[in-house]
């Protein structure tokens, strides 16, 4: 009994170490190349073969088809990649995960201490994050090889035990039960690679017969798809369709192969008859066969997934884009007009958010704070939709004027999104502090903040007009407002300090809040005035971010002459 308990404990420890090693490798690769890998996935939709190859390469690097599935489904959920391309990437990802098994199914246990020692020395002797991530990857690989050796040594006595025969007997007689058990284990471990490696290790010491091992491999493939599907249950419909499609393709593949499992060993043995190699080669052959079968059919699978998980359109959802017509992308002028209208919608949402901001500081109503914070989610979604729409438009042939307008819209929407963040993360945080302290501004302070707030609101309206009209006079007025607001802030700060010097308790108590509100409103104004710069720059009316007329006036006040050569020529 004691020996059996030792065997079970050692096996559990070996499996845990294997999972930890896989996690270390994945973490090291992600930290080193995560941004590049995500970028590669987002640009992999040119055709199915490129998508397939990208999924294979990325997954072979990070050693997790589930991680790839989550990244791809995230892109699909944001409209960055089509469903059929995402499914092609997943077919590649499934094959990529088998490459790891192929390498680790070889007897490389002699490498384990070398990799661990190398990784530890590199990690402790370097402060460079890139070298430490490389060291983390090396340590993870070493731990995986060590874990496989541990599992092999720990499970060796199981060959002679009757308990193992009792456990494995029903699984050998019922392949479908074996598939379900392996799928459950894989879902619990969140790693099909670990499950297949464990099966290969047990098969190599003849604890498992080959038909049972193949059935368990099929279950591991099914469980890997279930893991990704469960992880995206709360995601938008396009994201869930990717993991559902992957599950459907693997499910069909398992159903087809399970019926022929008794006849496959001689075919797989052509490439090598060692039990561990048989398991690894069967795993690879299964996923390659899936790719050959379904790569031409990803469009059909995507349509079926759409019927099962249709798009849910909420008519009254303020975060849903209303004017971004995908059918207009072939006509850049029309598409830019659509993006302009949606940007005005975004601006209106920002205005509503900003308009209610000062009410919070007067009413101390925490419910309004929560409502304003929720409004930022709407702004983020609209900004994301406009950005992705213009990204798709940029793939078309645009002339110089259309390219300029695209950049202007992207710049202005980004500034509007930043304004939403300032209100949400800065001003609402200040309001929350004021509410918790039950503090109140002085009468003069409230008046100044109210005037300042109304000026910023007026500049927001002016900025929206400048954005749509491109009017030079309005752009000049908006840019002059930047200087005016800066001067007004300085005046109000000095006035606030005078009240503090007079010893007014309410001014002293709310000093930091008062100054921070002024600062954040001024930051908002700076984001608004940025829309005027490209308009005035095209008109040749800027000298180092200053209006030509203002520069002349400034130099005249200083008694300086103006060299006409220093003035830009109007275009």
C-alpha positions as CSV (number, residue, x, y, z in Angstrom):
1,X,0.0,0.0,0.0
2,X,2.8,2.4,0.9
3,X,4.7,1.7,-2.3
4,X,1.5,2.4,-4.3
5,X,1.0,5.6,-2.5
6,X,4.6,6.7,-3.2
7,X,4.1,5.9,-6.9
8,X,0.9,8.0,-7.1
9,X,2.5,10.9,-5.2
10,X,5.6,10.9,-7.5
11,X,3.4,10.7,-10.6
12,X,1.3,13.7,-9.4
13,X,4.4,15.6,-8.6
14,X,5.9,14.8,-12.1
15,X,2.7,15.9,-13.9
16,X,2.6,19.1,-11.8
17,X,6.2,19.8,-12.7
18,X,5.5,19.2,-16.3
19,X,2.6,21.7,-16.3
20,X,4.8,24.2,-14.5
21,X,7.6,23.7,-17.1
22,X,5.2,24.3,-19.9
23,X,3.9,27.4,-18.2
24,X,7.5,28.8,-17.8
25,X,8.3,28.2,-21.4
26,X,5.1,29.9,-22.5
27,X,5.7,32.8,-20.2
28,X,9.3,33.3,-21.4
29,X,8.3,33.2,-25.1
30,X,5.3,35.5,-24.5
31,X,7.4,38.1,-22.6
32,X,10.1,38.0,-25.3
33,X,8.1,37.8,-28.4
34,X,4.4,38.2,-27.4
35,X,3.8,41.5,-29.2
36,X,5.5,40.2,-32.4
37,X,3.5,37.0,-32.2
38,X,0.2,38.8,-31.7
39,X,1.1,41.1,-34.6
40,X,1.8,38.2,-36.8
41,X,-1.6,36.6,-36.0
42,X,-3.4,39.9,-36.7
43,X,-1.8,40.1,-40.2
44,X,-2.2,36.4,-41.1
45,X,-5.5,36.8,-42.9
46,X,-4.2,37.3,-46.5
47,X,-5.0,33.7,-47.5
48,X,-5.7,30.4,-45.8
49,X,-2.3,28.9,-46.3
50,X,-0.5,31.9,-44.8
51,X,-3.0,31.9,-41.9
52,X,-2.4,28.1,-41.4
53,X,1.4,28.6,-41.5
54,X,1.2,31.5,-39.0
55,X,-0.9,29.5,-36.5
56,X,1.6,26.7,-36.8
57,X,4.6,28.8,-36.2
58,X,3.1,30.9,-33.3
59,X,1.9,27.8,-31.5
60,X,5.1,25.9,-31.9
61,X,6.8,28.8,-30.2
62,X,4.4,29.3,-27.3
63,X,3.6,25.6,-26.9
64,X,-0.1,26.2,-26.4
65,X,-2.9,26.0,-29.0
66,X,-5.2,27.3,-26.3
67,X,-3.2,30.5,-25.9
68,X,-3.3,30.9,-29.7
69,X,-7.0,30.3,-29.7
70,X,-7.6,33.0,-27.1
71,X,-5.5,35.5,-29.0
72,X,-7.2,34.7,-32.4
73,X,-10.7,34.8,-30.9
74,X,-9.9,38.2,-29.3
75,X,-8.9,39.5,-32.7
76,X,-12.1,38.0,-34.2
77,X,-14.2,39.5,-31.5
78,X,-12.8,43.0,-32.3
79,X,-13.4,42.5,-36.0
80,X,-9.7,42.5,-36.8
81,X,-9.8,39.1,-38.6
82,X,-12.5,37.1,-40.5
83,X,-13.9,34.0,-39.0
84,X,-12.7,31.7,-41.8
85,X,-9.1,33.1,-41.5
86,X,-9.3,32.6,-37.7
87,X,-10.3,28.9,-38.2
88,X,-7.4,28.4,-40.7
89,X,-5.0,29.8,-38.0
90,X,-6.5,27.4,-35.5
91,X,-5.9,24.4,-37.8
92,X,-2.2,25.5,-38.0
93,X,-2.2,26.0,-34.2
94,X,-3.4,22.4,-33.7
95,X,-0.5,21.1,-35.9
96,X,2.0,23.5,-34.2
97,X,1.2,22.0,-30.8
98,X,2.2,18.6,-32.1
99,X,5.7,19.9,-32.9
100,X,6.4,20.3,-29.2
101,X,5.3,16.7,-28.5
102,X,7.5,15.5,-31.4
103,X,10.6,17.0,-29.9
104,X,9.9,16.0,-26.3
105,X,8.9,12.5,-27.1
106,X,12.6,11.8,-28.0
107,X,14.9,10.7,-25.1
108,X,16.4,14.0,-24.2
109,X,16.5,13.5,-20.5
110,X,20.3,14.1,-20.6
111,X,19.6,17.7,-21.6
112,X,17.5,18.4,-18.5
113,X,20.3,19.3,-16.0
114,X,22.2,21.2,-18.6
115,X,19.2,23.4,-19.5
116,X,18.3,24.0,-15.9
117,X,21.8,24.9,-14.9
118,X,22.3,27.2,-17.9
119,X,19.0,28.9,-17.3
120,X,19.6,29.5,-13.6
121,X,23.1,30.9,-14.2
122,X,21.9,33.2,-17.0
123,X,18.9,34.3,-14.9
124,X,20.9,35.1,-11.8
125,X,23.8,36.7,-13.6
126,X,21.9,39.1,-15.8
127,X,19.6,42.1,-15.2
128,X,18.4,42.2,-18.8
129,X,14.7,41.3,-19.1
130,X,15.3,39.7,-22.5
131,X,18.1,37.4,-21.2
132,X,16.0,36.5,-18.1
133,X,13.1,35.6,-20.3
134,X,15.4,33.4,-22.4
135,X,16.7,31.8,-19.2
136,X,13.1,31.2,-18.0
137,X,12.4,29.4,-21.3
138,X,15.5,27.2,-20.8
139,X,14.6,26.4,-17.2
140,X,11.1,25.5,-18.3
141,X,12.3,23.1,-21.0
142,X,14.7,21.5,-18.5
143,X,11.9,21.0,-16.0
144,X,9.6,19.5,-18.7
145,X,12.3,16.9,-19.6
146,X,12.9,16.2,-15.9
147,X,9.2,15.8,-15.2
148,X,8.9,13.3,-18.0
149,X,11.7,11.3,-16.6
150,X,10.1,11.5,-13.1
151,X,6.8,10.2,-14.5
152,X,8.5,7.4,-16.4
153,X,10.4,6.2,-13.3
154,X,7.5,6.6,-11.0
155,X,5.1,4.7,-13.2
156,X,7.4,1.8,-14.0
157,X,6.1,-0.3,-11.0
158,X,2.5,0.1,-12.4
159,X,3.2,-2.5,-15.1
160,X,3.1,-5.3,-12.5
161,X,0.1,-4.1,-10.4
162,X,-3.4,-5.5,-10.7
163,X,-4.8,-2.1,-9.9
164,X,-3.6,-0.7,-13.2
165,X,-5.2,-3.6,-15.1
166,X,-8.5,-2.9,-13.2
167,X,-8.3,0.8,-14.2
168,X,-7.1,0.4,-17.8
169,X,-9.4,-2.6,-18.6
170,X,-12.6,-0.7,-19.0
171,X,-10.8,2.1,-20.9
172,X,-9.3,-0.4,-23.4
173,X,-12.7,-2.0,-24.0
174,X,-14.5,1.3,-24.3
175,X,-12.5,3.7,-26.5
176,X,-15.3,6.4,-26.3
177,X,-14.9,6.4,-22.5
178,X,-11.1,6.7,-22.9
179,X,-11.7,9.8,-25.1
180,X,-14.0,11.4,-22.6
181,X,-11.6,10.7,-19.7
182,X,-8.6,12.2,-21.6
183,X,-10.7,15.2,-22.6
184,X,-11.7,15.8,-19.0
185,X,-8.1,15.5,-17.8
186,X,-6.9,17.9,-20.6
187,X,-9.6,20.4,-19.7
188,X,-8.6,20.2,-16.0
189,X,-4.9,20.6,-16.8
190,X,-5.5,23.2,-19.5
191,X,-2.8,21.6,-21.6
192,X,-3.2,19.0,-24.4
193,X,0.6,18.9,-24.8
194,X,1.0,17.7,-21.2
195,X,-1.7,15.1,-21.6
196,X,-0.2,13.7,-24.9
197,X,3.3,13.7,-23.4
198,X,2.0,11.8,-20.3
199,X,0.3,9.2,-22.6
200,X,3.5,8.8,-24.6
201,X,5.5,8.3,-21.5
202,X,3.1,5.6,-20.1
203,X,3.0,3.9,-23.5
204,X,6.8,3.8,-23.7
205,X,6.9,1.7,-20.5
206,X,4.0,-0.5,-21.7
207,X,1.5,0.7,-19.1
208,X,-0.8,1.5,-21.9
209,X,-1.5,-0.6,-25.0
210,X,-1.3,1.3,-28.3
211,X,-5.1,1.4,-29.1
212,X,-5.8,2.9,-25.7
213,X,-3.0,5.4,-26.1
214,X,-4.4,6.5,-29.5
215,X,-7.9,6.9,-27.9
216,X,-6.4,9.0,-25.1
217,X,-4.6,11.2,-27.7
218,X,-7.9,11.8,-29.4
219,X,-9.4,12.8,-26.1
220,X,-6.5,15.2,-25.4
221,X,-7.2,16.9,-28.8
222,X,-10.9,17.2,-28.0
223,X,-10.2,18.5,-24.5
224,X,-7.8,21.2,-25.8
225,X,-10.7,22.5,-28.0
226,X,-13.1,22.4,-25.0
227,X,-10.6,24.4,-22.8
228,X,-10.5,27.2,-25.4
229,X,-14.3,27.1,-25.8
230,X,-15.0,27.4,-22.1
231,X,-12.5,30.3,-21.8
232,X,-14.4,32.4,-24.3
233,X,-17.9,31.8,-23.0
234,X,-18.2,35.4,-21.9
235,X,-16.7,36.8,-25.1
236,X,-18.6,38.5,-28.0
237,X,-20.2,36.1,-30.6
238,X,-17.4,36.4,-33.2
239,X,-14.9,35.4,-30.6
240,X,-16.9,32.4,-29.5
241,X,-17.5,31.3,-33.1
242,X,-13.7,30.7,-33.5
243,X,-13.4,28.3,-30.6
244,X,-16.7,26.6,-31.4
245,X,-15.6,26.1,-35.0
246,X,-12.3,24.6,-33.7
247,X,-14.2,22.3,-31.4
248,X,-16.5,21.2,-34.3
249,X,-13.6,20.4,-36.6
250,X,-11.8,18.4,-33.9
251,X,-15.0,16.7,-32.9
252,X,-15.7,15.5,-36.4
253,X,-12.1,14.3,-36.7
254,X,-12.3,12.4,-33.4
255,X,-15.6,10.7,-34.5
256,X,-14.1,9.6,-37.9
257,X,-10.7,8.4,-36.5
258,X,-12.1,6.6,-33.5
259,X,-14.0,4.1,-35.6
260,X,-10.8,3.2,-37.5
261,X,-8.4,3.3,-34.5
262,X,-7.8,-0.5,-34.5
263,X,-6.3,-0.4,-38.0
264,X,-4.1,2.7,-37.7
265,X,-1.1,1.3,-35.8
266,X,0.6,-0.4,-38.7
267,X,0.3,2.7,-40.8
268,X,1.7,5.0,-38.1
269,X,4.5,2.5,-37.4
270,X,6.0,3.1,-40.8
271,X,7.6,6.2,-39.4
272,X,8.9,4.4,-36.3
273,X,7.6,1.7,-34.0
274,X,8.8,2.9,-30.6
275,X,5.7,3.4,-28.5
276,X,6.5,7.1,-27.7
277,X,7.2,7.8,-31.3
278,X,3.9,6.1,-32.3
279,X,1.9,8.3,-29.9
280,X,3.7,11.5,-31.1
281,X,3.3,10.5,-34.8
282,X,-0.3,9.6,-34.4
283,X,-0.9,13.0,-32.7
284,X,0.7,14.8,-35.6
285,X,-0.9,12.7,-38.3
286,X,-4.4,13.3,-36.8
287,X,-4.0,17.1,-36.8
288,X,-2.4,17.1,-40.3
289,X,-5.3,15.1,-41.5
290,X,-7.7,17.6,-39.9
291,X,-5.9,20.5,-41.7
292,X,-6.1,18.7,-45.1
293,X,-9.8,17.9,-44.6
294,X,-11.0,21.3,-43.2
295,X,-8.7,23.9,-44.7
296,X,-10.8,24.1,-47.9
297,X,-13.9,24.0,-45.7
298,X,-13.2,26.8,-43.2
299,X,-15.8,29.0,-44.8
300,X,-18.5,26.3,-44.4
301,X,-17.5,25.8,-40.8
302,X,-17.6,29.5,-40.2
303,X,-21.1,29.8,-41.7
304,X,-22.3,26.9,-39.5
305,X,-20.8,28.5,-36.4
306,X,-22.6,31.7,-37.3
307,X,-25.9,29.9,-37.4
308,X,-25.3,28.4,-34.0
309,X,-23.9,31.7,-32.5
310,X,-25.5,34.6,-34.4
311,X,-24.5,38.2,-33.9
312,X,-26.6,39.8,-31.2
313,X,-27.5,43.4,-32.1
314,X,-28.9,45.6,-29.3
315,X,-30.8,48.4,-30.9
316,X,-30.4,50.8,-28.0
317,X,-26.7,50.0,-27.4
318,X,-24.9,53.4,-27.3
319,X,-21.5,51.7,-27.8
320,X,-22.6,50.1,-31.2
321,X,-21.3,51.9,-34.2
322,X,-24.2,53.3,-36.3
323,X,-22.6,54.8,-39.4
324,X,-19.6,52.6,-40.2
325,X,-20.9,50.9,-43.3
326,X,-18.6,48.0,-44.3
327,X,-20.0,48.1,-47.9
328,X,-18.6,51.7,-48.3
329,X,-15.0,50.6,-47.8
330,X,-14.6,50.2,-51.6
331,X,-15.3,54.0,-51.9
332,X,-12.8,55.8,-49.6
333,X,-14.6,59.2,-49.9
334,X,-17.9,57.6,-48.7
335,X,-16.1,55.6,-46.0
336,X,-14.4,58.6,-44.6
337,X,-17.7,60.4,-44.5
338,X,-19.1,57.5,-42.5
339,X,-16.1,57.6,-40.2
340,X,-16.6,61.4,-39.7
341,X,-20.2,60.9,-38.8
342,X,-19.3,58.2,-36.3
343,X,-16.6,60.5,-34.8
344,X,-19.3,63.2,-34.2
345,X,-21.3,60.5,-32.4
346,X,-18.2,59.8,-30.3
347,X,-17.8,63.5,-29.7
348,X,-21.4,63.8,-28.5
349,X,-20.8,61.0,-26.0
350,X,-17.7,62.7,-24.7
351,X,-19.6,65.9,-24.4
352,X,-22.4,64.2,-22.4
353,X,-19.7,62.8,-20.1
354,X,-17.9,66.1,-19.7
355,X,-21.1,68.0,-19.2
356,X,-22.1,65.9,-16.2
357,X,-18.6,66.0,-14.7
358,X,-19.0,69.3,-12.8
359,X,-22.4,68.3,-11.5
360,X,-20.7,65.5,-9.6
361,X,-18.4,68.0,-7.8
362,X,-21.4,70.1,-6.8
363,X,-23.9,67.3,-5.9
364,X,-21.4,64.7,-4.4
365,X,-23.6,62.0,-5.9
366,X,-21.6,58.7,-6.1
367,X,-24.3,57.2,-8.4
368,X,-23.5,59.8,-11.1
369,X,-19.8,58.9,-10.7
370,X,-20.6,55.3,-11.6
371,X,-22.8,56.3,-14.6
372,X,-20.0,58.5,-15.9
373,X,-17.4,55.8,-15.5
374,X,-19.7,53.4,-17.5
375,X,-19.9,56.1,-20.2
376,X,-16.2,55.7,-20.7
377,X,-16.8,52.0,-21.8
378,X,-19.1,53.4,-24.6
379,X,-16.4,55.8,-25.7
380,X,-13.8,53.1,-25.8
381,X,-16.0,50.8,-27.9
382,X,-16.8,53.6,-30.4
383,X,-13.1,54.6,-30.6
384,X,-12.1,50.9,-31.2
385,X,-14.8,50.5,-33.9
386,X,-13.7,53.7,-35.8
387,X,-10.0,52.7,-35.5
388,X,-10.6,49.2,-36.9
389,X,-12.8,50.6,-39.7
390,X,-10.1,53.0,-40.8
391,X,-7.5,50.3,-40.5
392,X,-9.5,48.3,-43.0
393,X,-9.9,51.3,-45.2
394,X,-6.2,52.0,-45.2
395,X,-5.7,48.7,-47.1
396,X,-7.4,50.3,-50.1
397,X,-5.7,52.6,-52.5
398,X,-6.0,56.1,-51.0
399,X,-4.9,59.4,-52.6
400,X,-2.9,61.9,-50.6
401,X,-6.0,63.9,-49.4
402,X,-7.8,60.8,-48.3
403,X,-4.7,59.6,-46.4
404,X,-4.5,62.9,-44.6
405,X,-8.2,62.8,-43.7
406,X,-7.7,59.2,-42.4
407,X,-4.9,60.4,-40.1
408,X,-6.9,63.4,-39.0
409,X,-9.9,61.2,-38.0
410,X,-7.6,58.7,-36.2
411,X,-5.9,61.5,-34.3
412,X,-9.1,63.3,-33.3
413,X,-10.8,60.1,-32.2
414,X,-7.7,59.1,-30.2
415,X,-7.8,62.5,-28.4
416,X,-11.5,62.1,-27.7
417,X,-10.8,58.7,-26.2
418,X,-8.0,60.2,-24.1
419,X,-10.5,62.8,-22.8
420,X,-12.8,60.0,-21.8
421,X,-9.9,58.4,-19.9
422,X,-9.1,61.7,-18.1
423,X,-12.7,62.1,-17.0
424,X,-13.0,58.5,-15.9
425,X,-9.6,57.8,-14.3
426,X,-8.7,61.3,-13.0
427,X,-11.7,63.6,-12.5
428,X,-14.0,60.8,-11.2
429,X,-11.3,59.7,-8.9
430,X,-11.0,63.2,-7.6
431,X,-14.8,63.4,-7.2
432,X,-14.8,60.1,-5.3
433,X,-12.2,61.5,-2.9
434,X,-14.3,64.7,-2.4
435,X,-17.4,62.6,-1.7
436,X,-15.5,60.4,0.8
437,X,-14.1,63.4,2.7
438,X,-17.5,65.2,2.5
439,X,-15.5,68.2,1.5
440,X,-16.8,71.3,-0.3
441,X,-15.1,74.0,-2.4
442,X,-15.3,77.6,-1.4
443,X,-17.9,79.8,-3.1
444,X,-15.3,81.6,-5.2
445,X,-13.7,78.3,-6.0
446,X,-17.0,76.8,-7.3
447,X,-17.6,79.9,-9.4
448,X,-14.1,79.7,-11.0
449,X,-14.4,75.9,-11.7
450,X,-17.8,76.4,-13.2
451,X,-16.6,79.1,-15.6
452,X,-13.5,77.1,-16.5
453,X,-15.7,74.0,-17.1
454,X,-18.1,75.9,-19.3
455,X,-15.2,77.3,-21.4
456,X,-13.9,73.7,-22.0
457,X,-17.4,72.6,-23.0
458,X,-17.6,75.5,-25.5
459,X,-14.2,74.5,-26.9
460,X,-15.4,70.9,-27.3
461,X,-18.3,72.2,-29.4
462,X,-15.8,74.4,-31.4
463,X,-13.4,71.5,-31.9
464,X,-16.2,69.3,-33.3
465,X,-17.1,72.1,-35.8
466,X,-13.5,72.5,-36.8
467,X,-13.2,68.8,-37.3
468,X,-16.1,68.6,-39.7
469,X,-15.8,71.9,-41.5
470,X,-12.0,72.3,-41.7
471,X,-12.7,76.1,-41.4
472,X,-9.4,78.0,-41.0
473,X,-11.0,80.9,-39.0
474,X,-12.6,78.5,-36.6
475,X,-9.2,76.6,-36.3
476,X,-7.5,79.9,-35.5
477,X,-10.1,80.7,-32.8
478,X,-9.7,77.2,-31.3
479,X,-5.9,77.5,-31.1
480,X,-6.1,80.9,-29.5
481,X,-8.4,79.4,-26.9
482,X,-5.5,77.2,-25.9
483,X,-3.5,80.3,-24.9
484,X,-6.6,81.8,-23.3
485,X,-7.3,78.7,-21.2
486,X,-3.7,78.6,-20.1
487,X,-3.9,82.2,-18.9
488,X,-7.2,81.6,-17.2
489,X,-5.8,78.6,-15.4
490,X,-2.9,80.6,-14.2
491,X,-5.2,83.4,-13.0
492,X,-7.5,80.9,-11.1
493,X,-4.5,79.2,-9.5
494,X,-3.2,82.5,-8.2
495,X,-6.6,83.4,-7.0
496,X,-6.8,80.1,-5.1
497,X,-3.5,80.7,-3.5
498,X,-4.7,84.1,-2.3
499,X,-7.6,82.5,-0.6
500,X,-5.3,80.0,1.1
501,X,-3.1,82.8,2.3
502,X,-6.2,84.5,3.8
503,X,-6.7,81.3,5.8
504,X,-10.0,80.2,4.4
505,X,-10.7,76.7,5.7
506,X,-12.6,75.4,2.8
507,X,-10.0,76.5,0.3
508,X,-7.2,74.9,2.4
509,X,-9.1,71.7,2.8
510,X,-9.8,71.2,-0.9
511,X,-6.6,72.8,-2.3
512,X,-5.2,69.7,-3.9
513,X,-8.6,68.7,-5.4
514,X,-9.2,72.2,-6.7
515,X,-5.8,72.4,-8.5
516,X,-6.0,68.9,-9.9
517,X,-9.5,69.6,-11.4
518,X,-8.1,72.7,-13.1
519,X,-5.1,70.8,-14.4
520,X,-7.2,67.9,-15.8
521,X,-9.7,70.3,-17.5
522,X,-6.7,72.1,-19.0
523,X,-5.4,68.7,-20.3
524,X,-8.7,68.0,-21.9
525,X,-8.6,71.4,-23.6
526,X,-5.1,70.6,-25.0
527,X,-6.5,67.4,-26.5
528,X,-9.3,69.4,-28.1
529,X,-7.2,72.1,-29.7
530,X,-5.0,69.5,-31.4
531,X,-7.6,69.1,-34.1
532,X,-6.7,72.6,-35.4
533,X,-3.0,71.9,-36.0
534,X,-3.3,69.9,-39.3
535,X,-5.7,72.5,-40.8
536,X,-3.5,75.5,-40.0
537,X,-0.4,73.6,-41.0
538,X,-1.8,72.9,-44.4
539,X,-2.7,76.6,-44.7
540,X,0.8,77.6,-43.8
541,X,-0.4,79.5,-40.7
542,X,1.8,77.9,-38.0
543,X,5.3,78.9,-36.9
544,X,6.5,76.4,-34.3
545,X,2.9,75.8,-33.2
546,X,2.1,79.5,-33.1
547,X,-0.4,81.3,-35.3
548,X,1.3,83.7,-37.8
549,X,-0.8,86.6,-36.6
550,X,0.0,85.8,-33.0
551,X,3.7,85.7,-33.8
552,X,3.5,89.1,-35.5
553,X,1.6,90.6,-32.6
554,X,4.0,89.1,-30.1
555,X,7.1,90.4,-31.9
556,X,5.5,93.9,-32.3
557,X,4.8,94.0,-28.6
558,X,8.5,93.1,-28.0
559,X,9.6,95.8,-30.4
560,X,11.1,93.2,-32.8
561,X,11.1,93.2,-36.5
562,X,9.7,90.2,-38.4
563,X,11.7,88.7,-41.2
564,X,9.3,87.7,-44.0
565,X,11.5,84.8,-44.8
566,X,10.7,83.2,-41.4
567,X,7.0,83.2,-42.3
568,X,5.7,80.1,-44.1
569,X,4.0,80.6,-47.4
570,X,0.4,79.9,-47.7
571,X,-0.4,76.9,-49.9
